Amino acid sequence: MNPTGGLPFELHAPLPALSDPVLLVQFTGWIDASGAANAAMDHIAAAIDAKELLTFDGDTFIDYRARRPVMELRDGVNTRIVWGAPVMRVGADAKGKDIVLLSGPEPDTAWRYFARTVGELALELGITKMVALGAYPYGAPHTRPVGLSTTTPDESISRRLRHSRNSLDAPAGVAAVLEHELHGRGIEAMGFWAQIPHYVATMAYPAGTAALIEAVSAEAGLVIDTTTVVKEALTQRERLDQLVASNPEHAEMLSKLEEAYDTMHSPAAIDIASNLPSADQLAAEVEQFLRDQQTGGTQ
């Protein structure tokens, strides 16, 4: 519980009456190759003019020694302390579809309590679907469409979506916990993961951002303009093509990745699974990416 013994969040406005809202989830501090998921959430928030509804209690859910607040120092004056905490925002798309966003730093503690609280709020708000966003490094070429994989506790959703399906044991984020919590409350819950070419995983990758926005829009029936993101992706594609063309080793690597991708997605392919990276390979890439992020000091 928080120090006041009350609810673990501060409401900035009364809970609104929403019509068939969808909940989109993305936390910083967890796997997000190229920052594609965070960029997607920022783009959606701006597009729907999202307004803060509530802020979760940082003393309950955040370890401030691991994720320190920011001191704003101006001409030697400590003007204020900025405390990071998960927030819930509300907005609507171009057609008036209600959207609830849950974002901010991933909780450090009390995950079960956090998940129950989000579950209760979801019921009060009338949430009917939750989609979490993420991105991970993958052995794919930048010259092909960005692949997506799905996580969900609901087998029917997994069968319905034509995304990659893998079998492996991997560290979980709080979004995965929310999938189970909301699924248990009768709410459709899933996570969409963009597969980012491993060689660009530490730089912005607008193509991954666009793929996530388009996927969640298709799933939830949203209208979100991606024109600017797609333009950025095309510009980056040209630059990457030039860089690869100037280096024979990079060109050879790209050619092999393209061949593997085309084989995997060929209609004539009989055993698609045989062309996918193994569970061990996927887990190793994810774990290495996390180590690289920690070494680089990113939070």
N, C-alpha and C positions, 0 to 999 in steps of 0.2 A: 504493500500500500504506500501511497505517498505520505509525506510528513503530516499533512492536514487531516489524513484519515478519510478524505472524501473520494470523489471520482478521480481516476488517474489521468484526467485531461481537463483543459480549460476551454470552455465554450466561448467563442467570440460572437456568436449569434445563435438564436434559437434554432433547433433542428428543423430544417425546412420540409415541406410536403413535396416530395419528388414523385415523378411518374416513371416507373420502370427503369430506375437508374442502374448504370453499370459502374463497378468499382475497379479502378486501375491502380496497380500497386508497383512501386519501384523504390528501392532503398539504396542509398550510397553506402559504401563500405563492404559490399559483397561483390561477387563476380559480375563484371560489366566491361568486357573487352571493348576497347575503343571509346568507352563511355557512351556507347550507342543507346542503351536503355535510358540512361539519365537524360541524354539529349532528346530522346523521343518524348519523355515525360515533360520536359521543359517546353518542347514545341506544342504539345497538346494543351498544357496549362495556359500558354499564351493564346492559342487559338480559341479556347473556350472562355477566356477571361475569368479564370478560376479565382475565387475569393476564399480566404481562409475561414473555415468553419470552426476548427478546434485545434489545439496544440496538446500533444500528450506530455505528461509530466516527466521532465528530464531526470529529476532525482530518482524517479521510480525505474526508468528504463535505460538510462544512459550512464556509462562509467566515464566520468569526466577526467579521470587521469589517463585513460586510454584514448579518449576523444575530447581533447581539451577545448574549452570555449575560446572565443577570440576576443582579445582586448583591443579596442579601437583607441590608438594613441594619436593625438593630434597636437602638434607643437608642444610635446612633453606633457600634455594633459590626458589622463585616462578618462576619455569621454563616456565610454560604456563598455559593458561586457555582452557579447552576443552568444547566447546559449543555443546549441543545436539540439533539436528534438523532432521526432516525427510529427507531421502535420497532416490534417485532412482538409481538402479544399473542394469546393463545389462550383460547377459551371455547366454550360450547355453548348452543344455543337451548333453548326449553322442551321440545322433543322429543328433546334429546340430540344434535342435529346439530352436528358439530364446525365451528368457524369460526375462521379466522386473520385477524387485523387487522394491516394495515401502515399506520402513520400517523405524524404528526409533521411537522417542517419538511421541505419538498421539498429534496432534495440540491442543493447549489450546484455541485458538481464531480464528476468521475469518474462520469458517468451510465452509461456502458457497463459499467464495473466494478460499479457498484451493481446494474444490471439483471442481469448475469450471476450475481452473488451471490444475488439474490432468486430467480432461475431455479433455481439449484442447491438452495437451501433449499426451494423449492416441490416439487421432485422428491423430496427427502428426506422431506418431510412428507406426500407423497402428494396434493398439491393437484390437484384435477381441474377446477376452474373459478376464474377470477379476474374480479371485477367492481370497476372503479374508479368512484368517485363524484365528480361535479362539478356545477356550476350556473353558468349564464350569463344575463345580462340579455336579455330578448326582448320584442318588441312584442305582448304578450298581456295580456288583462284578468284582474284578480284574481277576477272573477265566474265564471270558467270553470275546468275541471279543469287542473291543471298539466301541460303537455306535456313529453315526454321525447324526447331524441335519443340516438343510440347511435354509438359509435366502436368499430370492431373490424377486425382484419386478416382475419377469416374471413367470406367472402361469404355462406356458408350461414347464419351467425348474423344477419347484417344482413338477409337476406331473411326469416328466421323471426320476428324481432322487429318488431312493428308500431309502431315509433318513427319520428320524423322522420329523414330521411336527406338530408344536404347535401353539396354538392361545393364545396370551397374550400381554399385554402392558408392555414394559420393557424399561429401559433407553437405549438410542442408543449410539453407538460409531461412530466415523467418517467413519469407513469402511461401515457402513450401509448407510450413506449419499452418499458415493461414489457409492454404488450399484445403487441408484436412478439416480445419475448424469450420470453414464456411460450407464445405461439402456436407459435413455432419449436420448442418442446420438447413439443408435442403437448397443451398445456393450453388449454381454451377460455378466451379472454380478450376482455374487452369493457369499455367505459366507458359508464355511464349519466349523462346530463346533464339536470338539471332546467331548464326554461325559465321563468325568474323574470320577472314583469312588471317592465319596466325602471324604472317609477316607484317601486318598493319595493326595488330592488336593493341599497340601502345600509342597509336595516334587516332585522331578523330576519323570516323568512317561513316560519312553521311548515308551511304547505301544501306548500311545496317540499320541506321535510324529510320530511314524511309520504309524498309521492309517491316519493321516492328509496327510503325504507325499504320501502314496499310493492312497488316494482318489483324491487328486489334480492331480496326475500323470495319473490316469485313466480318469479323466474328460478332461484334456487338452492334452492327448497324449504325456506325458513326459516320459523320461527314467532317473530315479533317483535311484541310488543304495541305498538300505536301510539295507544292510547286517549288518553293525555295530550297527545300532539302534535296529534291531530285536534281535541281540545277547544281547544287554543291557537289552531289555525287558524280555527276557527269564531268564536272571540272576536275575533280580528284582522279577520276578514271583516266582522263587524258594525261595527267601528270604521272600517274603510276605506270601507264603504258610507256611513256618516254623514259622513265627511270629503268624499267625492265629492259627495254630495247637497247639501252646503252651498256648493259652488262651481260655478257654471254652466259655466265653462271646463273644469273637470275632468270634469264630467258629460258634456259633449260629446265629450271625448277618449275617455272610457270607452265611450260609445255606438259610436264609430267602431271601437274595438278589438274590441268584442263583435260588431259586424257583420262585420268581417274574419274573426274567429275562426269564427263560425257559417257563413260562406260556405266557408271552408277545410275545415270538418269536415262539411259537408252531404253526404248520400248522393247528391244530385243533381249535385254538383260534378263536372265532366268533367275539368278540368285543375287538379288540386290544386296542382301545382308553381307554377302561374302566380300563385297567391295568397300564396306564401311570400316572405319577404324575400329579396332577392338575396344572393349570396355576398359581394358588396362591402358590402352593408348589415350583414350579420351580422358580418363582420370588423371593420367600423368601430365597431359597438357594443361588441364585445369589447375592442378596442384602447382605446377611450375609457374603458371601465370600468377597465382596468388602469392607465391614466394617473391616473384619479381616485383609485384606491387608493394609488398611489405618492405622489400629492400629499398625501393625507390621512395619510401616514406609517404605514399599516398594514403589518404583516409577517406 
